[in-house]
Amino acid sequence: MAFKTLSKSEKAYIQSSLQASSSFRSDGRALQDYRTVALETGVVPLANGSARINIGKGSDEGGGTEILAAAKLEVEDVEHGDGVEGGRVSCSVSCSPSAYPFASSGTLDDLQHDYTSLVHSALSHPSLRPANLSILRGKKSWLLSLDLVVLSDCGNVYDALFMAARAAMWDTKVPRTRSVEYRASKNRTGGGTGDMEVDDEQQSGLDTRQVKAATDFELEDYWDEGEPLAGRETWPVCITLNLLPRLHFLDATSSEEAAIPHRLLLAYSFASRSTPTLQGMQLLGPGEVDLVHIKALIQEGEKYASDLYTSLNTKLKDEDIRRTDKARLRFAAVR
Amino acid sequence: MVEITIRKRQREDAVITQRKFFKKTARGKVIKVIRERYLRDDVVCGIDGCRECYSTVGPLLPFNGALDHKLFPHGHFVLPDTNVFLAQMDLLESTLFTSPIILLQTVLEEVRHRSLPLYNRLKTLVKVDDKRTWIFYNEYRSETAVVREEDESPNDRNDRGIRKGTSWYNSHISVTRPTTRGQITPLPSVVLLTDDVANRLKAEKEGIPCLSVRKYVEGMPKASQLLDLLAATDSEALEPTVAAGGRGAIYEDYLPTGELAAGIKAGKLHQGHFNANQFNYLEGSVSVPAFEKRILLVGRENMNRSVDGDIVVVEVFDEKEWKAPADEVIDQEVTLKNDDVEDSDEEGDNNEAIVEERKALKTEEAARRAAEKQPTGRVVGIIKRNWRAYVCHIDSTSLTSSNATSLSQQTVFATPVSRLLPRIRMRTRQAPTLIGQKILVTIDKWDITSRYPEGHFVRALGKVESKEAEQESLLLEFDVPYRPFGKAILDCLPSEGEQWVVPPKSETSLEWRDREDLRDLNICSIDPPNCQDIDDALHARRLPNGNIEAGVHIADVSHFVLPDNPMDDEAASRGTTVYLVDKRIDMLPSLLGTNLCSLRPFVERLAFSVIWELSPGAEIVNVRFTKSVIASKFAFTYAEAQKRKDDLKLHDDLTESIRMLNTVAQKLKAGRMTAGALNLASPEVKIHLDSSESSDPIDVEQKEMLETNSLVEEFMLLANISVARKIQETFPQTAVLRRHLPPPSANFEKLQDILKKRKGLNLDVSSSGALAASLDKCLDPTEPAFNTLVRIMATRCMLSAEYFCSGSVSKETFGHYGLASPIYTHFTSPIRRYADVLAHRQLSAAISHTPLHASLHSKTHVERVLGVVNRRHRMAQMAGRASVEFYVGLALKARVEKSLKVHSGKVTEEAFVIRTFRNGLGVFVSKLGLEGLVTFKRETQFDAENYTFTIPVAETGDKDVTIAVFDKVVVSIDVEKDRNTQRGKVKMTLVSPIDSTAL
C-alpha cells in the first residue's frame, strides 16, 4: 500500500532477503506462514452477528491488523421499499483515520471505496445469498448489512476483511418469523341461522387456486436470537498471494506490502469440501503477470485457502461453544 | 489525586448480565433490545424477624405466615403463579383472603405483559393495608435468577424461575431459623399456588409444596364463601371431571391474533365495537369505517360470543347475503326460559330451548324486508374484551334446590340488568340467599362449547328495589367513580376549610393579584331551586354611551384546583359531576363545590368574569376577560327571577338589570335562530321528592321552561363562544373546545321516510338551518305534542357533542351543529365539568394571569384527558337517565297501587306510536318521558313499507284495526316484577283503539 513509503534500499533489502535461498522475513516466519490470528465473535451485543479479528498482535497486546465486523438485519418492504425478493446483502467498509494517520481524507475515502466495492461484490453475489433472508414472499425480506471497520492496518487487510466478514456472518442469527395470513374461508358463506347447512367443499387435488395471501409476519419468539444464516459455511475466505518473481508469500506485513510489485487476491468458497469455487480474483499492482503463472498460483491458493478455511471453522465453532455452553456453566458455577 | 477505577464487566459474562430480546415495532421493523442485569445477594425476603435479611421498608410478612390453613398447621406463605393473578384476581382481592402473599418479580412482569388492567389491580392489591404482600425481586437475586436454556420457551423459563423462587424461600427459611440443640422446630412452608398442571407436576417432582387454587381454598377457614369467588378455569383438566365427550362446539374458534391483524391490514376483516340489539338478543351490529351502514350480525353463531362493548373483528359476507335489520322483538327470557343450566353445554336438536330459538329466528328471517339491506357478517376474533362486573339478578327457576339453607354448590343463571347482555352461568353455594338481591357478577370465559358465558359472583349489593342497592348498581353499571375523596385529595383544599374568605383587599394579597374589584356591581345568580353549586352569576348595566355592559361571572375554580395535584387528577378522572335523582356524585370535594366556589349571595367570592359591551341591538362591541372578586346580591330561582321581572311595580337596580339581560337574551336568541340553531327536545321529566329523608317520589312531571331559563342559557352560550374564540386564538394547538358534528344524512333516512309516508311532511336535513325550518313546519293541528315528538325523534338521529383538542382535528370540523356556532367550548360550569376547568386554565394563561401548566401545552395529554371526560360525560348522562327511569317506575308503581285501591282501574296514559315491529309497537308516553313496548302474541299484519300494523278482529265482526307510526293510542301501564329474576319491568298494554290484553 502506498501509505508506507520505503526507500529504494529498504525495498531492495526486503526483496533480496525474501528471494534469498532460504528466505528471511523480518519476523522470522516462513513464506507460507501466517501471523497469529486472534478472533472473537459476538463483540457487538446489539448487532445480529459480529466479530473482531486481529492479525499479528504483538506479545505486548499491541499492533496487528485489526478489523471489527458487525452484521445487522433490517426488514425491507419488497413491494414498496428497496427490498429485493429473497433478501439481499450489502457490505460497507470504513477505515478508521487512526489506522492510516498519514492519509488525507480524500485518499481515505478512495481506500474505503476500494475495500467496499471488493468486499461487497464478493459477498453480495447471488450465489452466496443465504436462503433464509426472505420473510414473506413478495412482501418483506431481510436486508443483511455488514459493516466492517478497519481499526488498524499492519498489512494483509484483505484477508483480514474477509475473515472478519466470514466470522460475523457465521455469528449472524436471523430472528425466526412466522407469516400470518388471513384467507376468507370458502366453505362458510354465512347463513347465520342455527341449522346451517354446511356442505363441505370437496378439497380437490387438482385445485391449485390456493392463493397464499400472507400479509404480515410476527416474531415467533421474542427472546430467541433465531437461527444461523443458511449456508454459513459457504462464505468465502480470501488469500492474498504476494508476488515476487519466482516466488510468492502469504500474510505480508505493511513493509513487505510496500516492497513488492504485485498482489493476487483469491476468494474461495467451500460449498462442498472437495471442489472449492473461486468466488473472486483481483490482481493488484502495476505491470503484468503471465497467465500461465497465474494458473499455477490459483492452484496453490486453493490449498492455502483450504487450510485457512479449516482453522477458521474450528475457531468459530469454539467461539459458539464458549458463548453458550461455557457461559452457562460459568453462570452455574458463580452460584 | 482522585483515584478513578473502572470496574469493567467481562464480556464473557454477557449471558448472565444481559437480557436480549427482539421487538417488532408498529411500523414493521425488528429491533433488538438489550437490558443489563445486576445480580446481588442482598435482596431481602420480606419475612419479619429473618436473621439474614434486614429490611426497613414496608410492612413485612409475619414470622410464621398464616396459621389458619388446614394443610399447613405450622404456618405458610402463598406464592401464586402468574395464572392465578390472571384468572383469580377477585379471589385474591377478597377481604376474606388473608394469607400472606409472596409476589415474585417474574410473576409481576408476566402479569403486566399479559394484561395491563389486571396489573393495575395487582398493584393496588399490593398497597392495600389489610393484605400482606411482599414483592420479591427474584430476577435480581443471584440465587434465584434464571437464564434461559437453549430451546426453552419464555413461559417455561418463567415457570422455572417461579419454582426456583419457591424452593429458595423454603430453603431460606430452613437455613435462617434457629435450631435448638439439633432439634428442628417445624417450619412454615412456602406454597406454590398454580393452576398450571404441568408446572405443578414439575414442582412436585422437585419437592416443592404446591397446590391448585381450588385445593388451597378448600382448606381455608372461610372456604364456602371464597369458593364462590373462584373463576371458572380449565385448570381441573387433570383432576377427575366428567368426561367431556359428546360436547359439540356451538361456536367457531377465533382466529389467531396475528391472522386477525393481517386480515385487518389487508382490508378483508373489519374491526369495531360490538353493539348488541336491545330488542333482539339474537342480533348485534358493528359499525366500521369501511361501510356506511353498520354490519349486522344475525344469530348466535355469527355474533360468536361477543358481549356488548367488546372490540371485535368481523368478516363481511357476500353482498347477496346482506339483510335488513330485524323488525321483531325477541326477548331472551321468553325464548330461552326453559333452557336448563346444567345441560346448556350440550348442543342437540332435542333441546327444546334451542328449537324455540331457531323457530324465532326463522320466522323472523322470513319477514325481513328486501329493502334496506345492510351488510352482514360474522365475528372471527376479539381484539379486546370489555368485560367488567355486571349487575345481575339470579334467575330463580334455574335453581335446582331452593332450600334456603342448602349450601350445596349449584349452577345458576344470572340475568344482567342491562338488556344488552347475555345471561351468565355461574356456580355458587349461596344461591338461595342471593335470590331477590342485586349482585355483581363478572364474566370469566366463554367457551365454544357453552351457549352462555361463564362467570362468578363478586358481591351482593342489596335487596332488589332498595334504594341503596339500586343506586349503587346504577353507579357500577355506568362506571361512575363514587368512592369518597381520599385524604391526599382533601389535603389539597385550603386549610381554612369552611372558614375561608376572600382576604381584605391589599397590594400584597395573593388572591387580589391582578384581580378586578367588582364587588359593587349588581350581580345576581339564577338557578334551579335548591341549587347548591352555583357556578355562574350575571349582571348588566347601561353605559353612558347607550350601550349595555353585560357580565357573566363564573366561579374561579382554577384558583383552588391547581394543575397536577391529587385533587386535579381525581377531578380529571371523574370528569363530571353525576346527578342522580336522589344523589349527586361530586367531581370536586363539596367544600369547593357548595361553598368556596359556589357564588352564594351576600359573600365575596373569587370569579372569572367575561364582560361584554353590547350595542342595543345585542351586537358585541367589545369583550374582555378578567379574574375578579364579586359579591352576589341575590340568588334567584328561575321562577323568582321571572316573577320579579314581570312585576311592573319594581324598578330597583337588580330588577332592571334582569330586564336588561332578558331583552338582550331575546335578541341573542333570535340571532342564533336565524343562524340556524336547532331547537331540540329531549324528554325531560322531573321527579318530585317529598322530603330529602324518605325520598319517595310523589309524582312525575315534565320540566317547564321559563323565560329566565332561556336568559341564563343565552348568556352562558355567549360566554362559551367568546372564551372558545379567545383560547383557540392563543393556543391553536391545544385549546379545549367542544363540537357537534353534523349528522350524516343517512341517519335521518328512516325518519324522513316515516314523515313522508305517514304525514306527507318533508324534512330537509341539508343544513342545520334547513332542518330547524322544516322541523318548525312539522305540525299537526289536532295534536300539539306532535311537534315535540318529531323533535325528540330528530334529536335521536343526531350525533352527540364531544370535547376535542383544537390541534387534533381540521378547522372545518370545529363547528357546533346544534348551536350553529363555528366554535364552542365549555367554560361556565367548572364546578361540575372538568373540561371547563381546563378552559379556565387556558383562558387565564391567555390573559397572562397565570402561566399555562406544561401539560396543557401537550396535545397528546389534552387529547387523553378529553377522551376520559367525553366518556364520563356520556356515562353520567346515561346514569342520570337510568336514575330517573327507576324513580318513574317507583312513582308508577305507587300510582298503580293507588288507582287499584280507589277504583280498581289501571293507570292509563296517552302515548304515541314511535316504531312498529312485526309483533309489537314501540310507544312513547310523553307525560312520563317513558318509552315502552307493546307486544302481541297473535298473528298480525305488518306493513313495513308504510309503518302500519293491522290487527285483525275477525271474531267480533268489527273492522280490522290499523295502527301506524305517530298514531296516538292509549296504553295501560303496569309495573310487574319478573317472577324469576325480580327485575322490575314496565309492562304496557294497548287500551285504545283496541284492547290488546287478549292479543
Interface residues (C-beta under 8 A of the other chain):
Chain A: G42 V43 P45 L46 A47 N48 L73 E74 V75 D77 K140 P175 R178 V180 E181 Y182 A184 R188 T189 G190 G191 G192 T193 G194 D195 M196 A213 A214 T215 D216 E218 L219 D221 Y222 W223 D224 E225 G226 R322 R323 T324 A327 R328 R330 F331 V334 R335
Chain B: R11 E12 D13 A14 V15 I16 Q18 K20 F21 F22 K23 K24 G28 K29 V30 K32 I34 S142 E143 V147 R148 E149 E150 S153 P154 R157 E252 L255 P256 G258 E259 L260 A261 A262 G263 K265 A266 K268 L269 L297 V298 G299 R300 E301 N302 E315 F317 D318 E321 I354 E357 R358 L361 K362 E365 T376 G377 R378
